């Protein structure tokens, strides 16, 4: 399917390490992931992730580095 023709609904999901992804809105979430609260087209979700996920390091790495 061409991305421009993809009219499915997606949800932005996040895991315990605060890593983001997208998931089909009509499917159960995979273990370890929770809905972030944003849904829409694939591109809308990817655009949202690009705006909010500014530090790609996993949460555990950020915390360890911050602790010194």
Beta strands, then each sheet from edge to edge (+ up, - down):
strand 1: 10-15
strand 2: 20-24
strand 3: 33-40
sheet 1: 2+ 1- 3+
end
